[in-house]
Amino acid sequence: QVQLVESGGGLVQAGGSLRLSCAASGTTLMYDRQAWLRQGPGKQRELVAQINSDGTTIYVDSVKGRFTISRDNVKNTVDLQMDSLKAEDTGVYYCRTITRGGRDYWGQGTQVTVSS
């Protein structure tokens, strides 16, 4: 059974940093692609960052230069380092992995609140 468990969310002041981590079990992340998505209050869920199996990354324009997605193939985790946080980064952040076979798994989400 595949499980993704996010951690690291919390309350931070604008300009601060948080590091989210997503620990996987039942699947090996390095063979697949992972993403962090978020849903802010009253907003649609959006892709924040993605890391592909070859290590290439994609970011939404609003977080470029501030967020970094990375994967630890030994720990089987995918992290999201978030710096220079803004109030508009507030939301529930979800970890997702899509396997080569097309199976799609999500974590339960972790709340990030940035106070201005």
HUGIUR-V6504 format. One record per backbone hydrogen bond with DSSP energy under -0.5 kcal/mol. NH is the residue of the N-H (numbers start at 1). CO is the residue of the C=O. Records with the same first field share a line. If there is no record, write none. Layout:
NH: CO, CO
This chain:
3: 25
5: 23
6: 4
7: 21
10: 111
12: 113
14: 115
15: 85
16: 13
18: 82
20: 80
21: 7
22: 78
23: 5
24: 76
25: 3
29: 27
31: 28
32: 29
33: 98
34: 51
35: 96
36: 49
37: 94
38: 46
39: 92
43: 40
46: 38
48: 36
49: 36
50: 58
51: 34
52: 56
55: 52
58: 50
60: 48
63: 60
64: 60, 61
66: 63
67: 63
68: 81
70: 79
72: 77
73: 71
76: 72
77: 72
78: 22
79: 70
80: 20
81: 68
82: 18, 80
83: 66, 81
84: 15
85: 16
89: 86
90: 87
91: 112
92: 39
93: 91, 110
94: 37
96: 35
97: 105
98: 33
99: 97, 103
102: 99
105: 97
107: 95
108: 4
110: 93
112: 91
113: 10
115: 12, 113
